[in-house]
């Protein structure tokens, strides 16, 4: 019997991730494309022509990979998150991608995004605590969720904060660290986190595993470890502490965009949005009281593929 392959596409506000696996969940191919979809959205809340072209280019490449690995339509799920949710021409972009690639993108809400991130990343801490608290600093939003930590994690409370690395950097003009601008962003994030904490009865910290997904968490881990080359796969599942994070941030905040671009763990494409991402990340860590944090490369795309495989196993 010929095995079938499965694929997940996760189109975020800053990058597009592709994961292709066989029917046992083994990774056959993975890639991420820098689309910077939310770049320039601040002006009129629309995807720019340049961003749309970068998105089209990514999906031309993805189409070829899907064909190469013989992934059929029913074994593919393609999701789009904050940028397409927020952009006035988001659906127009979705339709265009369908026309050029045959791929149907599904715009998901913050709750579904949080659920998928949880399912993908919780594998690192399964059975280690009663609860898991996970957050994902994306390009256009930040999802925070408290959930049970068992074979079928259940979200107790989730919140989607409408600020991520890309749109926060643009809206607060925070490409390089500025104490006043950073304080304004942190205050904005704080308002959402306070509401989250007011709406949920937080368990004892000793009963919680804290997980951070996204590039920011992985890059900060590589910086803390003093890596001379950024290899995100090697950071997956590592643990860092709040003390380590707050020790390294002042050094990063002193850097210009050019200096951050030369840092191998940041890079030129990430440098203009890295400070804003760190400000959001730090405020989440501080407000949630996360002392020890597991960083995860696994996220929504991993959960999507797992769900597709499980679906077919149930139906034989």
Long-range contacts (C-beta under 8 A, 24 or more apart in sequence): 4-70, 4-72, 4-75, 4-312, 5-69, 5-70, 5-71, 5-75, 6-71, 6-75, 6-76, 6-305, 6-308, 6-309, 7-66, 7-69, 7-71, 7-75, 7-76, 7-77, 7-305, 8-76, 8-77, 8-78, 8-79, 8-300, 8-301, 8-302, 8-304, 8-305, 8-308, 9-62, 9-76, 9-77, 9-78, 9-79, 9-103, 9-105, 9-301, 10-79, 10-81, 10-299, 10-300, 10-301, 10-304, 11-35, 11-37, 11-55, 11-78, 11-79, 11-80, 11-81, 11-83, 11-84, 11-105, 12-37, 12-81, 12-82, 12-83, 12-138, 12-139, 12-140, 13-37, 13-38, 13-81, 13-82, 13-83, 13-138, 13-139, 13-140, 13-141, 13-164, 13-166, 13-167, 14-38, 14-138, 14-139, 14-140, 14-164, 14-165, 14-166, 14-215, 14-273, 15-139, 15-215, 16-55, 16-58, 16-59, 16-62, 17-299, 17-301, 18-62, 18-65, 18-301, 19-301, 19-302, 19-304, 19-305, 20-65, 20-66, 20-69, 20-71, 21-305, 21-309, 23-309, 23-312, 24-309, 25-305, 25-306, 25-309, 28-69, 29-65, 29-69, 31-61, 31-65, 33-57, 33-58, 33-61, 33-62, 34-269, 36-139, 36-166, 36-269, 37-83, 37-84, 37-139, 38-82, 38-83, 38-86, 38-87, 38-139, 38-140, 38-164, 38-166, 38-167, 38-170, 39-166, 39-170, 40-170, 41-83, 41-86, 41-87, 41-140, 41-167, 41-170, 42-167, 42-170, 42-171, 44-88, 45-86, 45-87, 45-88, 46-87, 46-88, 46-89, 47-83, 47-84, 47-87, 47-89, 47-90, 47-93, 52-93, 52-96, 55-93, 55-97, 56-96, 56-97, 56-100, 59-97, 59-100, 59-101, 59-103, 60-100, 60-101, 62-101, 62-103, 63-101, 63-102, 63-103, 66-103, 73-102, 75-308, 75-312, 76-103, 76-308, 77-106, 77-304, 77-307, 77-308, 78-103, 78-104, 78-105, 78-106, 79-105, 79-106, 79-107, 79-108, 79-112, 79-113, 79-116, 79-300, 79-304, 80-105, 80-106, 80-107, 80-108, 81-107, 81-108, 81-113, 81-138, 81-140, 81-141, 82-138, 82-139, 82-140, 82-141, 82-162, 82-164, 82-167, 83-139, 83-140, 85-109, 85-110, 85-140, 85-141, 86-140, 86-162, 109-160, 110-141, 110-143, 110-158, 110-159, 110-160, 111-155, 111-158, 111-160, 113-141, 113-143, 113-160, 113-300, 114-143, 114-144, 114-145, 114-155, 114-158, 114-160, 115-145, 115-155, 115-158, 115-303, 116-299, 116-300, 116-303, 116-304, 117-143, 117-145, 117-213, 117-299, 117-300, 117-303, 118-145, 118-147, 118-153, 118-155, 118-303, 119-153, 119-302, 119-303, 119-306, 119-307, 120-213, 120-296, 120-298, 120-299, 120-300, 120-301, 120-302, 120-303, 120-306, 121-211, 121-213, 121-296, 121-298, 121-299, 121-302, 122-147, 122-149, 122-153, 122-211, 123-298, 123-302, 124-211, 124-236, 124-237, 124-294, 124-296, 124-298, 125-149, 125-209, 125-211, 125-294, 126-150, 126-151, 128-209, 129-207, 129-208, 129-209, 130-203, 130-207, 130-208, 131-156, 131-203, 131-207, 131-208, 131-209, 132-208, 132-209, 132-210, 132-211, 133-208, 133-209, 133-210, 133-211, 133-288, 133-290, 134-210, 134-211, 134-212, 134-213, 135-211, 135-212, 135-213, 135-284, 135-288, 136-212, 136-213, 136-214, 136-299, 137-164, 137-165, 137-212, 137-214, 137-216, 137-217, 137-277, 137-280, 137-281, 137-284, 138-164, 138-165, 138-214, 139-164, 139-165, 139-166, 139-167, 139-273, 140-164, 140-166, 140-167, 142-189, 142-280, 142-284, 144-193, 144-196, 144-284, 144-288, 146-200, 146-202, 146-208, 149-209, 156-200, 157-196, 157-199, 157-200, 159-192, 159-193, 159-195, 159-196, 161-189, 161-192, 161-193, 161-280, 163-188, 163-189, 163-280, 164-277, 164-280, 165-216, 165-273, 165-274, 165-276, 165-277, 165-280, 166-273, 166-276, 168-273, 168-276, 168-277, 168-279, 168-280, 169-272, 169-273, 169-275, 169-276, 169-277, 172-276, 174-275, 174-276, 174-279, 175-257, 175-272, 175-273, 175-275, 175-276, 176-255, 176-256, 176-257, 176-275, 177-252, 177-253, 177-254, 177-275, 182-253, 182-275, 182-279, 185-276, 185-279, 185-280, 186-279, 186-280, 186-282, 186-283, 189-279, 189-280, 189-283, 189-284, 189-287, 190-283, 190-287, 193-283, 193-284, 193-287, 193-288, 194-287, 197-287, 197-288, 205-289, 205-291, 209-294, 210-288, 210-290, 210-291, 210-292, 210-293, 210-294, 211-293, 211-294, 211-295, 211-296, 212-281, 212-293, 212-294, 212-295, 212-296, 213-295, 213-296, 213-297, 213-298, 213-299, 214-277, 214-299, 215-270, 215-277, 216-274, 216-277, 216-278, 216-280, 216-281, 217-281, 217-293, 217-295, 217-296, 218-295, 218-297, 219-265, 219-266, 219-270, 219-274, 220-245, 220-248, 220-278, 220-281, 220-295, 221-295, 222-265, 223-248, 223-252, 223-263, 223-265, 223-266, 224-248, 227-264, 227-265, 228-264, 229-264, 230-264, 230-265, 230-266, 230-267, 232-297, 233-297, 235-295, 235-297, 236-295, 236-296, 236-297, 236-298, 237-294, 237-295, 237-296, 237-297, 238-294, 238-295, 239-292, 239-293, 239-294, 239-295, 240-292, 240-293, 240-295, 241-291, 241-292, 241-293, 242-285, 242-286, 242-290, 242-291, 242-292, 242-293, 243-291, 245-281, 245-282, 245-285, 245-293, 246-282, 249-278, 249-282, 252-278, 253-278
